[in-house]
Amino acid sequence: MGTYTGRLQGEDLEPSTVSIDISDGRFRVAAGRSQLGSWPLADIRAERKSIFRFDLVIGSEVFEFTPDDPNGFSDAVGAVIDLRETKGRFGLKARIEAVTKS
C-alpha cells in the first residue's frame, strides 16, 4: 500500500503535517516521531471531497486530509466519491454534458 504525507486537521486538531501508513490492513497516523494512532483499515471511512481533499471518519471524529499524492492515497484507502451531487464532482458532470450535447 504505502505511506502518504500531507496536512491533517480536525475539530480539535490544528492543521498538522502527518504521514499516514496504510499496510497490513492497518491505518497508522504519525506526526514526526510521534505515533498519533492506529486503526483497522476497515474502520476508516474516506470520502474524496475535491481533487486534493479527503474527509476521513475515524471513530466518531471527522478529519480533513490533504495528501501530497491524492490519487495514490485514494486508491490505498479505498476512498469513495459521491456522484449524486447535482453540480457534479470535480466538474465531471458538466464535462460529460458538454460532450454529449455536441
N, C-alpha and C positions, 0 to 999 in steps of 0.2 A: 504494500500500500504506500506508505511514505510519511514524511514529515513536512508540515506546511507552516510557514511563518506568516504572520500578519498581525493586525490590530484587533483586539477583542475588547468589547465594552458591554456593560450591563447596567441595570438599575442601580446596583450597589457596587459597581466596579468602574473605576475611571478607565479611560482608554489606555490599554497596555499592549506592548509588543509581546507576543507569545509565540510559542511553537506548539503545534498540535501534531502528535504522533498517532497515526492510525495503523495498527498492526496487531496481529494475533487476536482479532475480534475485540480489541480494546481501543478506546478513545482517550488519549492522555494529553493533558494540557500542562505546559511548563512556561514559566517566565524566568529567563536566565537559568540559574541553577535550582530555582525553587519549583518543586512539583505542586501544581495547583489542584490536581485531581485526576482520577482515572475512573472511567465508567465502561460498561459493556457497550460496544458499538450499537447493538440492537436497541439500547435505551436512549439513543441520541436521535432527535428529530431535526433534520436540517431542511430549510426551505430557501431556495435561491430567490432573493428579493430584487436583485438587479444583476447586471453583468458582473459586478465586483463584490457584492454584499450578500451575506447569508444571515438568516435568523437561525440560531441554534437553541433548541429547547433541551435543557439538561435538568432533569428532575422537574421542579416547579419553577425554575428560573429561565428567562429568555435572554440570550446574549446576541449581540451583533458582531459578526466576524467578517473582516475584510482581508482575505488571504492574498499573498503575493502571486500565487498561482491559482486563480479561481477555477479554471477548468479541471486541473488535476485534483484539487480539493473536492470539487463537486462530484467527480467520479468516485473518489475514495470513500467519501462519507455517504454516498447514495442520496444526494440532495434531490428534492422534488421541486417542480416549478408548477405553480397554479396557473394554468392557461385559461381558466374560466373568466378571468378579468376582462371586462368589456373593452378596455383600451388595448389589450394585448400586451404580453410580456415582452420587454425589450424591443418594442416596435414591430414584433413579428407579425401580428395581425394586420397592421397597416401595410407591411411589405407584401404579404400574401394577397390582400385585397387589391393592391395596385397591380400586381402581376395578373390576377385573374380578370380584372376589368379591361386589360389591354387586348 
